[in-house]
Amino acid sequence: MNELYAEAGVKRKETAGSYALRFLLIIVAVIAFFLTFQNSILLFVSAILIVAIIYIFPRLSVEYEYVFCDGQLDFDKIMGNAKRKTALKIDFDQVEIMAPEGSHALDGYTHVKTVVKDFSSRSKESKPYVIVLREGDTATKILFEPNEKMINCIKLKSPRKVAQY
């Protein structure tokens, strides 16, 4: 069998909002714990807050895994290093172009209504690629960070759809 297979993964950069949510949950739980000495109902509320913290904290760390297998690219979202969910599956027969972000090959898609799906790490040093899918009047732009092996596999499968400049 001569299947093309490559996989890559990135960890999503933590945002200020996720840090603020963690800080806020901890502060509210501590305040509720100290107020439980005055009211027994608040004991129940603080127990619910602690369960919510245990449930929410791991899900704030997000990773994305990309798997390219013989013309199909799967995007999986991994939350808390445990829960995996398939976020998107695309077939490269539907793809119009794949190019690095900011490439002149993407200039023809600047005036089209677009929906952006971001599966990148959002870090400043990252070099994301953009995949453009056209569906009627709207286009879907998918941001992701493939490794060199994945780019080469995609280029072998669909050479005219990949721009590396």
C-alpha positions in Angstrom: 0.0 0.0 0.0 1.2 3.4 -0.8 -0.8 5.7 1.5 0.3 9.1 2.5 0.2 9.7 6.2 1.4 12.5 8.5 0.4 13.9 11.8 1.2 17.0 13.7 0.0 18.7 16.9 0.1 22.1 18.6 -0.8 23.4 22.0 -3.0 26.4 22.1 -1.5 29.4 23.8 -3.3 30.4 27.0 -5.1 33.7 26.7 -5.6 36.4 29.3 -9.2 35.4 29.5 -8.4 31.8 30.6 -6.0 33.1 33.2 -8.6 35.6 34.5 -11.3 32.8 34.6 -9.0 30.6 36.7 -8.2 33.4 39.0 -11.8 34.4 39.4 -12.9 30.9 40.1 -10.3 30.5 42.8 -11.1 33.8 44.5 -14.9 33.0 44.5 -14.2 29.5 45.9 -12.0 30.9 48.7 -14.6 33.7 49.6 -17.4 31.1 49.6 -15.4 28.8 51.8 -14.9 31.5 54.4 -18.5 32.5 54.3 -19.6 28.9 54.9 -18.9 29.3 58.6 -21.8 31.8 58.8 -24.3 30.0 56.6 -24.9 26.3 55.9 -26.4 27.0 52.5 -23.2 28.6 51.3 -21.4 25.3 52.2 -23.5 23.7 49.4 -22.6 26.5 47.0 -18.9 26.3 47.8 -19.0 22.5 47.2 -20.6 23.2 43.8 -17.9 25.8 43.0 -15.1 23.3 43.9 -16.6 20.7 41.6 -16.9 23.4 38.9 -13.2 24.3 39.3 -12.2 20.6 39.1 -14.3 20.3 35.9 -13.3 23.5 34.2 -9.6 23.8 35.0 -8.4 20.9 32.8 -10.6 21.9 29.9 -8.9 25.3 29.7 -5.8 23.8 28.2 -6.4 23.0 24.6 -4.3 21.1 22.0 -5.0 20.5 18.3 -3.9 17.4 16.4 -3.9 17.3 12.6 -3.9 13.9 10.8 -3.5 13.7 7.0 -4.3 10.4 5.5 -4.4 9.9 1.8 -6.3 13.0 0.9 -8.3 13.6 4.0 -7.2 16.1 6.8 -8.7 15.6 10.3 -8.6 18.3 13.0 -9.0 16.9 16.5 -9.4 19.1 19.6 -7.8 17.7 22.8 -9.0 19.3 26.1 -7.1 18.8 29.3 -4.8 16.1 27.8 -7.7 13.6 28.1 -10.8 14.4 26.1 -10.5 14.2 22.3 -13.1 15.5 19.9 -13.0 15.6 16.1 -13.5 19.2 15.2 -13.4 19.1 11.5 -12.7 16.7 8.6 -12.0 17.9 5.1 -11.3 16.2 1.9 -8.7 17.8 -0.4 -11.0 17.5 -3.4 -13.0 20.4 -1.8 -9.9 22.6 -1.1 -9.2 25.5 -3.4 -5.8 26.4 -2.1 -3.4 25.9 0.8 -0.7 28.5 1.5 1.2 30.2 4.3 -0.7 33.0 6.0 0.1 36.3 4.3 1.0 34.7 1.0 0.2 36.4 -2.3 -1.5 33.2 -3.4 -4.3 34.1 -1.0 -4.9 37.6 -2.4 -7.8 36.4 -4.6 -9.8 35.5 -1.5 -9.6 38.9 0.4 -12.9 40.2 -1.0 -14.9 37.1 -0.4 -17.2 36.6 2.6 -15.2 34.2 4.9 -15.7 32.1 7.9 -12.4 31.6 9.8 -11.8 28.4 11.8 -8.6 28.7 13.9 -6.8 25.5 14.8 -3.4 27.1 15.4 -1.4 27.8 18.5 -1.9 31.6 18.2 1.7 32.2 19.3 3.7 35.0 17.7 6.5 32.7 16.5 4.1 30.3 14.7 3.9 30.1 10.9 0.3 29.0 10.2 -1.0 27.8 6.9 -4.4 28.7 5.5 -6.7 26.3 3.7 -9.5 27.8 1.7 -12.7 25.9 1.0 -15.4 27.5 -1.2 -19.0 26.8 -0.5 -21.3 28.9 -2.7 -20.7 32.6 -2.0 -18.8 32.1 1.2 -15.4 30.7 1.8 -14.0 28.9 4.8 -10.5 29.7 5.9 -8.9 27.2 8.2 -5.7 28.2 10.1 -3.4 25.4 11.2 0.3 24.7 11.7 1.5 21.6 9.8 4.9 20.2 10.0 7.2 19.7 6.9 6.2 16.0 6.5 2.5 16.9 6.3 3.1 19.7 3.8 5.1 17.3 1.6 2.4 14.6 1.9 -0.3 17.1 0.9 1.9 18.4 -1.9 2.3 14.9 -3.2 -1.4 14.3 -3.1 -2.6 17.7 -4.5 0.4 19.5 -6.0 -1.5 22.3 -7.6 -3.4 23.3 -4.5 -0.4 23.9 -2.3 1.6 27.1 -2.5 4.7 27.3 -0.3 5.7 30.9 -1.1 
